[in-house]
């Protein structure tokens, strides 16, 4: 969308120029819950003299026709660009009637699902799950997030949710025909779950200040009482600072930032000069990478990532094409 606007603006400028110019220590059960949530939260106009000047050389009618033609050309170019960057809502008859997402705001897996819903412009409600009590999902024997309720049907596990929802809302020929593009998409979706998410926690909780920054974001967006916010923010940050060190050992990470930079550079290489892995529009792998990176983008780790790698241009394009959330505000 932004590209269309810039391109149209450029053409308009050229056309007009031719016409005129702490803290709390939780018990072991609470610590376990905090670790669970943190792990899952790896969540211009022309001159006023122009009409008089141009009336001496062109009739008003001719000027109007010429200007209208210029605007029509702009609209055509803008429309072509928007075809590349527009959202892709499913046809109305396939649109689910009620979608409810049970989530943690900063959870990367939840954000994978939200990126899919936002891109396909599917309205959804959000229920923020309290990671301490999990009272919002007591009705479910599945105690992890995301949980997506689609017209009363429970879907679980982010990748499975996206697969099942794709089968429900996307035309059959887009999901049934096997191709090299499909295989590439599946490969990179698997890479997101098996590699990319594992370098996030050691970066988000790299030191105490970054851990507190992350939990400040989590508690500001989550379903917490005042005292829960304080305990989760500081106790959670402390717990995850130490957990992240164990994760570094588990996944053989020696330098957190280097691992993150290498991962996103690997993704940029996979694009091979294309705007998206899907070519002129995102595919499910693009949405998966964007989804898991979205919670960290404006944390210190995400800012460092954009400043020190080539991911920024792709990420900005994804922000533009995914656009505003289709979430229904309560």
N, C-alpha and C positions, 0 to 999 in steps of 0.2 A: 504494500500500500504506500509506504513511504517512497519507494522507488517510483511508483506511478506519479505521485505528487511532484517529486523532483523533476522527473522527465517532462511532465506537462508544464510545469513552471518554466523550464528551460525553453521549451518550444514557444510558449506564450510570450516570453521576453523577446525572443528573436522575431516573432511575428509582429508584435507591437512596435519593435524598433523599425520595421519596414514601413509601418503606418505612421508612427510619431517618434520615438527613442526610449565473708562470711560466715564459721557460720553454723547453721543447723546440721547436726549429724543424724541421719535417719537410721532406723533399725534395718535389719538385713532384708526384710520383705520389701520395704520401701526402696532400699538400694537396688534390689533386683528389678523392681518396676522402673526405676529411673534409668537403669542400664538398658532395659528393654526399649523404652521410648527413645532414648538417645541413639541406640543402634538402628531403630527403624526411622530415625530422623536424619539418616545419612542420605532427616528430613529437611507591485508597482503599477501605476496608471500612466497614461499618455499625457502630454502637455495640454494645458487648457486652451492653447492656441491652435492645436492640431485640427479641429473641425473646420475652422475658417480657412486655414491653409489648404486643407484637402478639398474643400468645396470648390476651389478654383480649378482643380484638375480632374476631379471625379464628381459625378453626381452623387447626391446623398444615397440614392438607391444602390449605385455601384459599390460605394463604400460599405454599405450595410451588408450587401451580398458577400463582399470580400472578407469582411470581419467575421460574418457568420460561417464562412467556409473555413477560416482559420480556427474558430472555436470547434467546429465539427472535427477537424483534423486532430485537435488536442484531445477531444473526447474519445476519438478512436484509439489514439496511442495510449491514453490513460486506461481505457477499457482493456486493451491488450495486456498491459502491465498488470492490471488487477486480476486478470485471469491466472497469472502466475502466483500472485500473492493473496488471493482471496481465500476466505475460509471455505470449508466444504461441508455444509450441512447436508444431512441425508434427506431423501425425499420425505415429505410429510407423513405418508402412510407408514413409514418405517421408524419414525421418531418415537422413542419410548414416551409413555405418558407420565411416568413418575420415576425419577432417579434420585437416590439418596446415597451420599458418600459418607461413610464413617471413617474418620481420619485423624492423624496428627498433622498440624499445619506444616511443620518443617520436614515431614517424612518424604524422602525421595521417591519411594514406591507409590505413595499417595499422589505425589506430584506428577508421576508418570501418567496415572489415570486422569488427573485433572488436565494435563496437556492434551490428551486425546479428546476429552469432553469439550474443552475450550475450542480446539481446532475444528471439530465437527459441529460446534455451536449447539451442543445438546444441553438444555437447561438442567441443572441439578441443584439439590439442596445439600448442605453440609452439616453433619453432626460432629462437633469436635469432641473427641474422646478424652476423658481425663485419664492420664496414664497411671495415676496412683490408684484410683478406685475402679476404673474401667466400667463404671455403672451404666454407661450408655450402650454397652454391648453385652450386658449380662444375659440378655435373651439368646445370645449366640454361643454355641459350643466352640466356635472358632474365635480365638481371643487375640488375633493379630489384626493389624490394619494394613492396607485398606480392605474394607468390606463395602461392596457396592450393591445396593438393592435396586433392581430394575423391574418395575411393575410387579413388585412382590417377590421376585426371584433373587436369591442371595448369590452373589458372585464374589469369589475370594482369590487372592494372589494377583498382584498387579499385571503380570504378563498374561495370565489366564483370563483375567477380566477383560483385557484389551482384545484378546483373541475372540472370546465369546461375544463381546459387544460388536466387534467388527462383523462377525457372521450375521448378527441380527440386523445391523443398519446399513451395511455397505452392499452394493450390487454384487451378485454372486460372481460375475466374471472378474471382479477385482480381487477376490480372495481364493478362488478355486484354481485358477490357471497357474501352474508351476512355471517358473522362468528363472533365468540367471538373476534378474533383479530381485525376485522373491527370495532366492537363496542368499543373496547379499544382505537383504533386509533382515532375514532371520539370523544370519551370522552376527550382525552388529547388535541386534536386540539381545542376543545371548551374551555378547561381550559386555554390554551395559550391566547385566545382572551378575556376571561372573568376575568382572574386573573393575569397571569404573566405579561402582558403588563402594567397593572395598578401599579405595584410596580417599574417599571423602571424609570418613570419621577421623583418621589421623591428622587431616588438615583442619577440619572444623575445630577439633579439640587439641590442637598442637601445643598450646600453652594455656595457662590459667586465664589470661585476659581474653583469648579467643574463645575459650570454652564458656566463659561468662557472657560474652557477646552473643554466642549461639543460643544459650539458654534464655537470655533476655528476649531474643526473638521468639523462641518457643513459648515462653510464658506470656508474652504480650499478645499472642494470637490464640492461645489455648483456653480451655475451659477450667480456670483455676480460681479459687478463692484467694484473698489477699495473703493469707498465711501459706497456702500451697505455692503461690508464686515465689515467695521468699525461699521456702525450703527447696523447691524444685530448682530454682535458679542457681543457688549457691551449692547445695548438696549435689545436684545433678552435674553441675560444671566440674566439681571436684571429683566426683565418681568417674565421669567420662574422660577427664584428663588422664587418669590412670588406666582406664579401659583402652584408650587410644594407644597407649604404649604397648599393651598386649596385642592389639590388632596389628601394630607395626611388625611385631615379631612373627605373628601368625602368617602374615602375607609377605614376609621378607622385604619390608619397606625400610630403607635406611634413611632416606631423605623424603619427608612428606611432600614438600612442594615439588621436588624434582619428579616424584611419582605422578603427582597430579598433572604437571606440565606435560610429561611424557604421554600420559593417557589422552589428554585433549589434543595434543599434536598428532597422535596416532589417528584420532577421529578426523582431524582436518586433512590429513594425508588421504584418508579413505574417500573424502569428497572428490578428490582428483580434479580440482578446479571447478566443479559444479556448485551451483548455489546451495543445493541440498543433496543428500545421498539419493533421494528420490528423483533428482534431476531438476526440473523446473518447479517442483512442489515437494513438500516434505512427505516422507513415507513414515511408517511406524517406527523405524529406527531413529530418524530425526527427532520424532516426538519423544521417544524414550530418553535419548541423550539430553534433550532440552529439559524434559521433566525432572530428571534427577539433578541437573545442574541448577535449576531455577531457585531452589531454597538457599543455595550458597552464593548466588551471583552478587549480592550486595553485602555479604559478610566480607571480612578481611581476606579470607582465603579466595573467595570469588573475584574480588577486585585484583588481587595479585595474579590470579589465573588469566584474567583478561589483559592485564598490563604486560605479562611476560610470555604470552603465547599468541598464536594466530586465530584463536577461537572467537574473538570479538565480532568480526564481520558476520560470521555465520550466526552467532547468538543474536545479534541485532536483527538479522533477517527473520529468525525464528520468532523473536518478540513481535515483530510486525505482522507476520502471517498468523500466528496464534491469536494475537489481538487481546481484546478485553475478555476477562473470564465470562463464561456463560452461566456462572453460579447465580442462583436465585438468592437475593438478599432477604434475610429474615425481617 
